[in-house]
Amino acid sequence: MANLFTLPGIGGSESTTPLEQLLEAYRKSRSQPIDTLRNERTQLQQRSTFYSTLLSDLNGLSSQLAVFSDTNTSISKFQAKAVTVSDASVITASATSSASVGFYTIRVNRLASADFLVSDQKTAADASGYSAGTKSFDLIVNGSSTTISVTFDGTETFEQAIQKIADAINASSDVGVTAAAVKDTSSTVRLTLTAKETGQSNAITFTDPDGVLANLGMTTSLFADPANRTTFTSSAAGYGIADTADLNAEFELNGITIVREANTVNDVLSGVTLTLKKAQDPGDPDVTMNVSVNAEGVKNNVQPLLDAYNNVLKKLESNDSILQSDFALRVLKTDLRTLASSAVGTGTYKYLRDVGITINDDGTLAISDMDTFETAVSTNAAAVAQLFEDFAQAVDAKVSSFVGDSGLLTARKESISSQIENINERIDTLEERLNDELQNVADQYTSMLNLYIQAQQQLQLLSSFSFGLANFNLNSGVGNLS
């Protein structure tokens, strides 16, 4: 027989047969224990969901507490620096937490340049004069020598030969030079060599035993005097900058002349990186640079801790019914709210309010007094860090027993899971028993219905017999006295 709970009409808004109506009424009269268990299961599931979310929020808070509980890792969060410059087209700057607060003047005299060397101007279609075979030369950059080999077939024009030389140089990943075959006019071509890095140490020199470069006017005599190298002209080979020292950047910081090989400089002021953008003309004013405490940056650094604290508190406030039945969570909420207004600091600052942090009506924390906060981190960042470290340690002492695999919330969740499993088993047992009872009711109803049908059939048979006998007597004249 099919499951009686799935018969048409059972549990629906309409019942189509007396049997279904009977079974539905019986089911409702016997389902109260099952409905009670289902409601209890729903409440447990809601509680488990609450604990899961709270545990996630507490884990997030614990992660933040771990950061701020360690002075070595947290102090930098309170030392964020901001840098402003008066002319960002000349220089830009950034600063880490280790930078010192200060005011500076800067003048950029020269940017660092990449060295470059240009060959003689050659008629592109003329025969290059290279004989067939493989020829080599060595390019030397920053003390590193790289051998470049070029294979000629002896028929190359200057344009073809220069392109082969450029391709061979660019095919080498070790050489600190890029090369190009440049058609400076429609009929002439030149080889250009450019250092990949800026500065004097990356000046280009070479040895040329096979005369590959010499055939293009690039001879070692060009760089015989590093301070006075031959510069190229519209037709003759040479360097772009005569003195290799002029490949370096030069700028003045507070009147001190500083030379560096790159335009990005991070070793002049501790924690400050300077990026030189352009050289200034003699009449241009000095650029001013101010390194200051970045109060907004510090706020952004500590906001994740406040957010994590607030998330936990909001979650604890979100379900009074669960808190009323869970003493440990009520204590946790009270402890957290108490800590926020207590003297937790062991240094200069005792209270969170001392550094501009206020407690909202719902108990959450916010940095609402930025003037006080900025003054605190500007004048004594270490003391602010100490306050947050003390606060983090105090909060951690309250929440540590709730988190982790052996924590209170995990135990709560495991207990609930066990209770839900037990309820599911009880529901299954009661539903199975109710199904059996419904089956018995249906069987009894069917049996009685069959007896009723049989009785009806017998009654109809007797009625038919009686009606036939009466007709017979009437037609046969039985009882006719005349």
C-alpha positions in Angstrom: 0.0 0.0 0.0 1.3 3.5 -0.8 2.4 5.8 2.0 -0.8 7.2 3.4 0.8 10.7 3.9 1.2 10.9 0.1 -2.4 9.9 -0.8 -4.2 12.6 -2.8 -5.9 15.0 -0.5 -3.8 14.2 2.5 -2.3 17.5 3.9 -4.0 19.5 1.1 -6.8 22.0 1.3 -9.3 19.6 -0.1 -10.1 15.9 0.6 -11.8 13.9 -2.1 -13.0 10.8 -0.3 -14.4 10.0 3.2 -11.4 7.8 3.8 -9.0 10.7 3.1 -11.0 13.0 5.3 -10.9 10.4 8.1 -7.1 9.9 7.7 -6.4 13.6 7.6 -8.4 14.2 10.8 -6.7 11.3 12.5 -3.2 12.5 11.4 -3.9 16.0 12.8 -5.1 14.6 16.1 -1.9 12.5 16.5 0.7 15.0 15.0 1.1 17.3 18.0 4.3 15.5 19.4 5.8 15.6 15.9 5.0 19.3 15.4 6.5 20.0 18.8 9.7 18.3 17.9 9.9 20.1 14.6 9.5 23.5 16.3 12.2 22.5 18.8 14.5 21.5 15.9 13.9 24.8 14.2 14.9 26.7 17.3 18.0 24.6 17.7 18.9 25.3 14.0 18.5 29.0 14.5 20.6 28.9 17.6 23.3 26.9 15.8 23.3 29.5 13.0 23.7 32.3 15.6 26.6 30.5 17.2 28.3 29.9 13.8 28.1 33.5 12.8 29.2 34.7 16.2 32.2 32.3 16.1 33.1 33.7 12.7 33.0 37.2 14.0 35.0 36.2 17.1 37.7 34.5 14.9 37.9 37.8 12.9 38.3 39.7 16.1 41.0 37.3 17.4 43.0 37.8 14.2 43.0 41.5 14.7 43.8 41.1 18.4 46.9 39.0 17.5 48.2 41.8 15.4 47.7 44.6 17.9 48.9 42.5 20.9 52.4 42.4 19.5 54.3 45.7 19.9 56.8 44.7 17.1 54.0 44.4 14.5 51.5 47.0 15.7 53.8 50.0 16.3 54.1 50.6 12.5 50.4 50.9 12.2 50.5 54.1 14.3 53.5 55.6 12.5 52.0 56.0 9.0 53.4 59.0 7.3 52.2 61.3 4.6 54.3 63.3 2.1 53.4 66.4 0.3 55.5 68.3 -2.3 55.0 71.7 -3.7 55.5 70.7 -7.3 54.7 67.1 -8.3 55.9 67.8 -11.9 59.5 68.0 -10.5 59.5 65.4 -7.8 57.1 63.0 -6.1 57.7 61.2 -2.9 56.3 58.5 -0.6 57.1 57.5 3.0 56.9 54.4 5.2 56.2 54.3 8.9 59.9 54.6 9.6 60.3 58.0 8.0 61.0 60.9 10.2 58.7 63.9 10.3 60.3 66.9 8.8 60.3 69.8 6.2 62.8 69.7 3.3 63.8 71.8 0.3 64.8 70.1 -2.9 66.2 71.2 -6.2 66.6 68.9 -9.2 69.6 69.8 -11.3 69.8 66.8 -13.6 67.9 63.6 -14.2 69.7 60.3 -14.6 69.9 59.2 -18.2 70.5 55.9 -20.0 73.7 56.0 -22.1 73.4 55.8 -25.8 75.7 55.4 -28.7 75.1 56.2 -32.4 77.0 54.9 -35.5 78.0 56.8 -38.6 75.3 57.7 -41.0 75.4 55.1 -43.8 73.6 54.9 -47.2 71.1 52.2 -46.7 71.5 50.6 -50.1 75.3 50.6 -50.3 77.2 47.4 -49.9 78.2 47.0 -46.2 81.6 45.5 -47.0 81.3 42.7 -44.4 82.8 39.5 -45.7 81.0 36.2 -45.3 81.3 34.4 -42.0 80.5 34.9 -38.3 82.0 37.9 -36.7 81.9 38.9 -33.0 82.3 41.9 -30.7 81.9 42.4 -26.9 79.6 44.9 -25.3 80.5 46.0 -21.8 78.0 47.5 -19.4 78.3 47.8 -15.6 81.4 45.6 -15.6 79.7 42.8 -17.4 81.0 41.8 -20.9 78.7 40.0 -23.4 79.9 38.5 -26.7 77.7 39.2 -29.6 78.1 37.1 -32.8 76.7 38.0 -36.2 76.7 35.8 -39.3 77.1 37.6 -42.6 76.8 36.1 -46.1 78.9 38.9 -47.7 76.1 40.4 -49.8 74.4 42.6 -47.2 73.7 46.2 -47.7 74.3 48.6 -44.8 70.6 48.5 -43.9 70.6 44.7 -43.9 73.9 44.4 -42.0 72.9 46.9 -39.3 69.6 45.1 -38.9 71.4 41.8 -38.4 73.7 43.4 -35.8 70.7 44.9 -33.9 68.8 41.6 -34.0 71.8 39.8 -32.6 72.2 42.2 -29.7 68.5 42.1 -28.9 68.5 38.3 -29.0 70.9 38.2 -26.0 69.1 38.4 -22.6 72.4 39.0 -20.8 73.5 42.2 -22.5 72.5 45.5 -20.8 71.9 47.2 -24.1 69.1 47.4 -26.6 69.8 48.1 -30.3 67.9 49.5 -33.2 68.4 50.1 -36.9 67.2 53.6 -37.4 66.6 55.2 -40.9 67.3 58.8 -40.1 66.4 59.7 -43.7 64.7 57.9 -46.5 68.0 56.7 -47.8 70.3 56.5 -44.8 70.5 54.3 -41.8 72.3 54.3 -38.4 72.8 51.8 -35.5 71.8 53.0 -32.1 72.8 51.3 -28.8 70.9 52.3 -25.6 71.7 51.1 -22.1 68.9 49.4 -20.3 69.6 51.1 -17.0 70.5 54.7 -16.2 73.6 56.1 -14.5 77.4 56.3 -15.0 78.1 52.6 -14.2 75.9 51.6 -17.1 77.9 53.5 -19.6 78.4 51.5 -22.8 81.9 50.4 -23.9 83.0 47.6 -26.2 85.8 45.6 -27.7 85.7 44.9 -31.4 88.4 42.4 -32.6 86.6 41.7 -35.9 85.9 45.3 -36.7 82.1 44.9 -36.8 81.4 48.1 -35.1 84.4 49.9 -36.4 82.9 49.5 -39.9 80.1 51.7 -38.7 82.4 54.4 -37.2 82.1 53.1 -33.7 85.7 52.8 -32.4 87.2 52.5 -29.0 88.6 56.0 -29.4 85.1 57.4 -28.9 85.2 56.6 -25.1 89.0 56.8 -24.5 88.3 59.7 -22.1 85.2 58.9 -20.1 84.9 62.6 -19.0 85.1 63.8 -22.6 83.7 61.2 -25.0 83.1 61.9 -28.6 79.5 62.9 -29.2 77.6 62.0 -32.3 76.8 64.5 -35.1 74.3 64.4 -38.0 76.7 62.1 -39.8 79.5 60.9 -37.5 79.4 58.3 -34.7 79.5 59.2 -31.0 77.7 59.2 -27.7 74.7 61.3 -26.7 76.4 62.6 -23.5 80.1 63.4 -23.4 80.8 63.1 -19.7 79.7 59.8 -18.2 79.2 61.6 -14.9 76.4 63.5 -16.5 74.5 60.2 -16.8 73.8 60.4 -13.1 71.0 62.3 -11.4 72.0 65.3 -9.4 69.8 67.1 -6.9 70.1 69.2 -3.8 68.4 68.3 -0.5 68.5 71.1 2.1 71.4 72.5 0.2 73.4 69.3 0.1 74.3 68.1 -3.4 73.4 64.4 -4.0 74.3 62.3 -7.0 72.6 59.0 -7.7 72.5 56.7 -10.8 68.7 56.4 -10.9 65.8 58.8 -10.7 64.1 56.8 -8.0 66.1 57.3 -4.7 65.3 55.6 -1.4 68.6 55.8 0.4 68.9 59.5 1.2 66.1 59.9 3.8 65.2 56.9 5.9 61.8 55.6 5.0 61.4 58.1 2.1 61.4 57.3 -1.6 62.0 60.2 -4.0 61.1 60.0 -7.7 62.8 62.8 -9.7 60.6 63.8 -12.6 62.4 66.7 -14.4 65.3 69.0 -14.1 64.7 72.5 -13.0 65.8 75.7 -14.7 68.2 78.0 -12.7 65.4 80.5 -12.0 62.9 77.9 -10.7 62.0 77.9 -7.0 63.1 75.0 -4.8 60.5 72.3 -4.3 59.4 72.0 -0.7 58.6 68.6 0.8 56.8 67.9 4.1 56.8 64.6 5.8 54.1 64.4 8.5 52.1 61.9 10.5 49.2 60.5 8.4 46.4 60.5 10.9 43.9 59.3 8.3 46.3 56.5 7.4 46.6 55.5 11.0 42.9 55.5 11.4 42.6 53.2 8.4 45.2 50.9 10.0 43.3 50.6 13.3 39.8 50.6 11.8 39.8 46.8 11.1 40.3 46.2 14.9 37.4 48.4 15.7 35.2 46.9 13.0 35.9 43.4 14.3 35.1 44.4 17.8 31.9 46.1 16.7 30.8 43.1 14.6 31.0 40.9 17.7 29.1 43.3 19.9 26.4 43.8 17.2 26.0 40.0 16.9 25.6 39.7 20.7 23.0 42.4 20.7 21.0 40.8 17.8 19.3 38.0 19.7 18.1 38.7 23.2 16.3 35.3 23.5 19.5 33.3 23.0 21.5 35.6 25.3 18.9 35.3 28.0 19.4 31.5 28.0 23.2 31.6 27.6 24.9 33.1 30.7 28.4 32.9 29.2 27.4 35.1 26.3 25.7 37.6 28.5 28.9 37.9 30.5 30.9 38.3 27.3 28.8 41.2 26.1 29.0 42.9 29.5 32.7 42.4 29.7 33.3 43.8 26.2 31.2 46.9 26.8 32.9 47.4 30.2 36.4 47.2 28.7 35.6 49.9 26.1 35.1 52.4 28.9 37.6 51.1 31.3 41.2 52.3 32.1 42.9 49.5 30.2 46.1 51.4 29.3 49.3 51.0 31.1 51.1 53.9 29.5 50.5 57.6 28.9 47.0 57.0 27.6 44.6 55.0 29.9 41.3 55.2 28.2 40.3 54.8 24.5 38.5 58.2 24.8 42.0 59.7 25.5 42.8 59.2 21.8 39.5 60.3 20.3 37.6 57.0 20.4 34.0 57.2 21.6 31.4 54.7 22.5 28.2 54.9 20.5 24.8 54.2 22.1 24.8 50.6 20.9 28.3 50.1 22.5 30.2 50.1 19.2 33.5 52.1 19.0 34.3 54.9 16.6 37.2 57.3 16.0 34.9 60.3 16.1 37.3 63.0 17.5 39.9 63.2 14.7 41.6 66.3 16.2 42.3 64.4 19.4 43.3 61.3 17.5 45.6 63.2 15.2 47.3 65.0 18.1 47.9 61.7 19.9 49.5 59.9 17.0 51.5 63.0 16.0 52.9 63.6 19.4 53.3 60.1 20.8 52.5 57.3 18.4 54.3 54.8 20.7 51.9 55.6 23.5 48.9 55.2 21.3 50.3 51.9 20.2 50.7 50.9 23.8 47.1 51.7 24.6 45.8 49.6 21.7 48.1 46.8 22.7 46.7 46.8 26.2 43.2 47.0 24.9 43.8 44.1 22.5 45.3 41.9 25.3 42.3 42.7 27.6 39.8 41.8 24.9 41.7 38.7 24.0 41.5 37.5 27.6 37.7 37.7 27.4 37.2 36.1 24.0 39.9 33.4 23.9 37.8 30.8 25.7 35.0 31.1 23.1 37.1 30.4 20.0 39.1 27.4 18.7 38.4 23.8 18.2 38.0 23.3 22.0 36.3 26.7 22.5 32.9 27.2 24.1 31.1 28.0 20.9 32.4 24.9 19.1 31.2 22.9 22.1 27.8 24.6 21.9 27.5 23.8 18.2 28.5 20.2 18.7 25.9 19.8 21.5 23.2 21.3 19.3 24.1 19.0 16.4 23.8 16.1 18.7 20.4 17.3 19.9 19.1 17.9 16.3 20.3 14.4 15.4 18.4 12.9 18.3 15.2 14.9 17.4 15.4 13.7 13.8 15.5 10.1 15.0 12.5 10.7 17.3 10.6 12.4 14.5 11.3 9.4 12.2 10.1 7.0 14.9 6.9 8.9 15.5 6.2 9.4 11.8 6.7 5.7 11.3 4.4 4.8 14.2 1.7 7.3 12.9 1.9 5.8 9.4 1.3 2.4 11.0 -1.7 3.7 12.9 -3.1 5.4 9.7 -2.7 2.1 7.9 -4.6 0.3 10.6 -7.4 2.9 10.4 -7.5 2.6 6.7 -7.7 -1.2 6.9 -10.5 -1.0 9.5 -12.4 1.5 7.4 -11.9 -0.6 4.3 -13.1 -3.8 6.2 -16.2 -2.0 7.5 -16.9 -0.6 4.1 -16.7 -4.0 2.6 -19.1 -5.4 5.2 -21.4 -2.5 4.5 -21.3 -3.1 0.8 -22.0 -6.8 1.3 -25.0 -6.0 3.5 -26.3 -3.5 1.0 -26.0 -6.2 -1.7 -27.8 -8.7 0.4 -30.5 -6.2 1.2 -31.0 -5.4 -2.4 -31.2 -9.1 -3.2 -33.9 -9.6 -0.5 -35.8 -6.6 -1.7 -35.7 -7.9 -5.2 -36.9 -11.4 -4.1 -39.8 -9.8 -2.1 -40.8 -7.7 -5.0 -40.9 -10.7 -7.3 -42.9 -12.8 -4.9 -45.5 -10.1 -4.5 -46.0 -9.8 -8.3 -46.3 -13.6 -8.5 -49.1 -13.7 -5.9 -50.9 -10.9 -7.6 -50.8 -12.4 -11.1 -51.8 -15.9 -9.9 -54.9 -14.7 -8.1 -53.8 -15.9 -4.7 -56.1 -14.3 -2.2 -58.9 -13.6 -4.7 -62.1 -14.4 -2.7 -64.6 -14.0 -5.6 
